[in-house]
């Protein structure tokens, strides 16, 4: 099953994205590693993984540990990865388009419920690999994330609510 690669996937562990995660092929490894060293603090943690073939990717927006909207943003069709064909994943049964959407959303909800010290809004990217399994691909910063076809109205409403709440925590009304 699957393609065999003479390569590794390398990415920073930090959400600061000092460099973009990418596949490092053996023949270009030294050159690629020089690039990583140029943009990365020597104390940084770097994640190294075997290469996986990803069939689909979703982005979900989290506000106060709840998924508020999501979007399919990448899909492999006939061996070709298609970006730019985004579609919103609505948080109602009418908006779930297929079983993959249901599984991706369920995993995102499970992850969002974990209480750890995050920003009140952030992103969760879920992937489906060629073996049919769903994985957490990345937890990312909301403020610099691409929103694809996520619902902007819901995002703005939640961001305004959270910003107002945080403002009032620091500057209570008198």
C-alpha positions as CSV (number, residue, x, y, z in Angstrom):
1,X,0.0,0.0,0.0
2,X,1.1,3.5,-0.7
3,X,4.1,5.1,-2.3
4,X,7.6,4.6,-0.9
5,X,9.6,7.7,-0.5
6,X,13.4,8.3,-0.2
7,X,12.6,11.4,1.9
8,X,11.5,12.8,5.3
9,X,8.9,15.4,6.2
10,X,10.3,18.1,8.4
11,X,8.5,21.0,10.1
12,X,8.9,23.3,13.1
13,X,7.1,22.2,16.3
14,X,6.2,25.8,17.1
15,X,3.2,27.6,15.7
16,X,5.5,30.5,14.8
17,X,6.3,28.7,11.6
18,X,9.9,29.7,11.3
19,X,9.9,27.7,8.1
20,X,7.2,25.9,6.2
21,X,7.0,22.2,6.7
22,X,8.1,20.3,3.6
23,X,9.4,17.0,2.2
24,X,13.2,16.8,2.3
25,X,14.4,14.5,-0.4
26,X,17.6,12.7,0.3
27,X,19.4,14.2,-2.7
28,X,18.6,17.8,-1.6
29,X,18.8,17.2,2.1
30,X,22.0,19.2,2.8
31,X,20.7,22.2,0.9
32,X,17.3,22.1,2.4
33,X,18.8,21.7,5.9
34,X,20.9,24.9,5.4
35,X,17.7,26.7,4.7
36,X,16.2,25.4,8.0
37,X,19.2,26.4,10.0
38,X,19.1,29.9,8.5
39,X,15.6,30.6,9.8
40,X,15.4,28.5,12.9
41,X,16.9,29.1,16.4
42,X,19.2,26.2,17.3
43,X,17.1,25.5,20.4
44,X,13.9,25.0,18.4
45,X,12.2,21.6,18.4
46,X,11.8,20.2,14.9
47,X,9.4,17.4,14.0
48,X,10.7,14.8,11.6
49,X,8.3,12.1,10.2
50,X,8.1,9.6,7.4
51,X,6.3,11.0,4.4
52,X,2.5,10.2,4.3
53,X,0.2,10.5,1.3
54,X,-2.6,12.8,2.3
55,X,-5.9,12.4,0.5
56,X,-7.9,15.3,2.1
57,X,-7.3,18.2,4.4
58,X,-9.8,20.3,6.5
59,X,-9.4,23.4,8.5
60,X,-11.7,24.0,11.5
61,X,-11.9,27.2,13.5
62,X,-12.1,26.9,17.3
63,X,-13.6,29.5,19.6
64,X,-13.6,28.8,23.4
65,X,-13.0,25.0,22.7
66,X,-15.9,24.7,20.3
67,X,-15.7,24.2,16.6
68,X,-17.6,27.1,15.0
69,X,-16.9,26.5,11.3
70,X,-14.8,24.5,8.9
71,X,-13.8,23.9,5.4
72,X,-12.4,21.2,3.2
73,X,-9.3,22.8,1.6
74,X,-7.3,20.2,-0.2
75,X,-8.2,16.9,-1.9
76,X,-6.3,14.4,-3.9
77,X,-8.3,13.4,-7.1
78,X,-6.8,10.7,-9.3
79,X,-3.3,11.2,-7.9
80,X,-3.4,15.0,-8.3
81,X,-3.7,17.3,-5.2
82,X,-6.4,19.9,-5.8
83,X,-6.3,23.2,-3.8
84,X,-8.6,26.0,-4.3
85,X,-11.8,23.9,-4.4
86,X,-12.8,24.8,-0.9
87,X,-16.2,24.1,0.6
88,X,-17.6,25.0,3.9
89,X,-18.4,22.3,6.4
90,X,-21.5,23.5,8.1
91,X,-22.1,22.6,11.8
92,X,-25.5,21.1,11.0
93,X,-26.5,17.7,9.6
94,X,-27.5,19.5,6.4
95,X,-24.0,20.8,5.9
96,X,-22.1,17.5,6.2
97,X,-21.3,16.4,2.7
98,X,-19.9,12.9,3.1
99,X,-18.7,10.4,5.7
100,X,-15.1,11.9,5.5
101,X,-16.5,15.3,6.6
102,X,-18.3,13.6,9.5
103,X,-15.1,11.8,10.6
104,X,-12.9,14.9,10.2
105,X,-15.4,17.1,12.2
106,X,-15.7,14.4,14.9
107,X,-11.9,14.3,15.4
108,X,-11.7,18.2,15.4
109,X,-14.5,18.3,18.1
110,X,-12.7,15.8,20.2
111,X,-9.4,17.7,20.0
112,X,-11.1,21.1,20.6
113,X,-12.6,19.8,23.9
114,X,-9.1,19.1,25.3
115,X,-8.5,21.8,27.9
116,X,-4.9,23.1,27.4
117,X,-3.5,26.6,27.4
118,X,-4.3,27.9,24.0
119,X,-5.6,31.2,22.6
120,X,-9.3,31.5,22.8
121,X,-9.4,31.1,19.0
122,X,-7.2,28.9,17.0
123,X,-7.3,26.4,14.0
124,X,-7.3,22.7,13.8
125,X,-6.2,21.0,10.6
126,X,-7.3,17.4,10.1
127,X,-6.0,15.1,7.4
128,X,-7.1,11.8,5.9
129,X,-4.2,9.6,4.7
130,X,-4.3,7.1,2.0
131,X,-4.9,4.3,4.5
132,X,-8.3,5.9,5.4
133,X,-7.2,7.1,8.8
134,X,-7.9,10.6,10.1
135,X,-5.1,12.5,11.9
136,X,-4.4,15.9,13.6
137,X,-2.3,17.6,11.0
138,X,-1.7,20.8,12.9
139,X,-3.0,23.2,15.5
140,X,-2.4,26.7,14.3
141,X,-2.7,30.4,15.1
142,X,-6.1,31.9,14.2
143,X,-4.7,35.4,13.5
144,X,-2.5,34.3,10.6
145,X,-4.6,31.4,9.2
146,X,-6.1,31.0,5.8
147,X,-9.8,30.7,6.3
148,X,-10.6,29.0,3.0
149,X,-14.4,28.6,2.8
150,X,-15.0,28.9,6.5
151,X,-18.0,31.0,7.4
152,X,-16.8,34.6,7.9
153,X,-19.9,35.8,9.7
154,X,-19.6,33.1,12.4
155,X,-15.8,33.8,12.7
156,X,-16.3,37.6,13.1
157,X,-19.2,37.1,15.6
158,X,-17.1,34.9,17.8
159,X,-13.9,37.0,17.5
160,X,-15.9,40.1,18.5
161,X,-17.5,38.3,21.4
162,X,-14.1,37.0,22.7
163,X,-12.4,40.3,22.1
164,X,-15.1,42.1,24.0
165,X,-14.9,39.6,26.9
166,X,-11.1,40.0,27.1
167,X,-11.3,43.8,26.9
168,X,-13.8,43.9,29.8
169,X,-11.6,41.5,31.9
170,X,-8.7,44.1,31.6
171,X,-10.9,47.3,31.5
172,X,-14.1,46.6,33.5
173,X,-16.9,49.0,32.9
174,X,-17.4,51.4,35.8
